[in-house]
Each structure stands twice: as structure tokens, then as C-alpha cells.
């Protein structure tokens, strides 16, 4: 069971005032369908236009001494 970081792009559309905002939301999930389902659960007014896997290299943070 491996999880991937999915980038879900689309628009927030508020039905009560018509306000829209472009956004890209990130979700850790096993499949794209799981990521879309989580997005729809959390943001029902978010209109999804694209879903892709984020394959950027993870930056490792190293602790440094302050002395």
C-alpha cells in the first residue's frame, strides 16, 4: 500500500455570491479516485479541472547546530 501526493486543480465556486478562485489542492492517497473523493468531501463547491501526481523530489531538512 503506497500513497502518492496528488495535485487537484480547479476552481472554488461559491453559489451564494458567485465568487470564484483558482486553486491547487494537495492530497496524499493511494489512487487519484481517493484523492478526488476526499476533495469532494471537504470542498463540495470545488470544481475539479485536473488531477496529477506530484513527482517533485522531496527536500530533506537537516538540523544544524546554532552554536
DAGI-V284189 format. One record per backbone hydrogen bond with DSSP energy under -1.0 kcal/mol. NH is the residue of the N-H (numbers start at 1). CO is the residue of the C=O. If there is no record, write none. Layout:
nh co
NH CO
NH CO
//
This chain:
nh co
4 29
6 27
7 52
8 25
9 50
10 23
11 47
12 21
13 45
14 19
18 14
21 12
23 10
25 8
27 6
29 4
35 31
36 32
37 33
38 34
39 35
40 36
41 37
42 38
43 39
46 43
47 11
49 9
50 9
52 7
54 5
//
